[in-house]
């Protein structure tokens, strides 16, 4: 039987919108993002640093260190430390963002260690070798479904009770709707219950096939701190909290920047003691639980089988013949927020070739997720 290799994120892409999957994995086009965003760069540097720190702790050796790993991740994206990063009126030096991400990773690593979390040793290395559960490659064939799953686990850790936990690092610029729970600093404290996550379910099936069944599925969330001064729009108004710097719950600044903004606004920092103090609450880190219900696991199997079959059917199709999933609403993943919406609408409306090319010119070749492997292999068509 033909085995079609896909990553977990590819399956999620195909399940959400076949047209967008086709754009990325068949037409091999990815939208050019233009200038790097500080928040995105922060997340890249943080992932590199936290992975290095956890690996270093697992091996008991000094390793690169958080800052070096953060800068290495920066270089891996082709960004120089002296580059300026501008986004929505905020300009930051790439080196500063890298240093902040490294410091955050050190704080998270210390937070985990103090609570007794350890890196798991798992038999997922080449030939089944036991390796530390950090940035582990997963590769498993599910012949009964016609699919092979490839991917990476950010971390496989042991919680303070010794239970295996699958951990995905998430950096966010604002907390979820129930974010007040995320202000807790206790590792064992309650976080946001994500209830379900298709990618986690897919990797759950893969780990089951590899003989591993984590007892906990968690997103370890860390706020991407890229501070900026609060907006000042009422410099000519009386000294009143309603007419001063933002009192938004999402802290996006530091106490120093907030105090300086108050002074620049011609107001007394003493009147803003609460807001300035709030700016010191970086909301360091918190767990967000993924609840993998057995029924949800069972329903993942037909999704995987369907993805393998549809991927084979869409490989030879023109983009116009690939269905689109029109999703209403403002939630993440909806059509209104899709970064490829403009091209999708242009092609759906059959715009003239020159207009379509003008839009498509904003796209470049999509890099392979795993450069050393070929995905979407058709195998033997007669098998």
Secondary structure, DSSP 4 states (H G I P E B T S, - for coil): ---EEEEHHHHHHHHH-HHHHHHHHTS-EEE---SPPHHHHHHHHHHHHHHHHHHHHHHTS--S-HHHHHHHHHHHTT--TT-EEEETTEEEEHHHHHHHHHHHHHHHHHHHHHTT-EEPEES-SGGG--EESEEEEEEEEETTTTEEEEEEEEEEEE-TTS-EEEEEEEEESS--TTGGGGG---TTS--EE----HHHHHHHHHHHHTT---SEEEEEEEE-----PPP---TTS-S-GGGSS---SS--S-HHHHHHHHHHTT--GGGGHHHHHHTT----EEEEE----HHHHHHHHHHHHHHHHHHHHHTTS-GGGS------SSSTTSGGG-TTHHHHHHHHTT--HHHHHHHHTTEEEPPPSSTTS--S----TT-
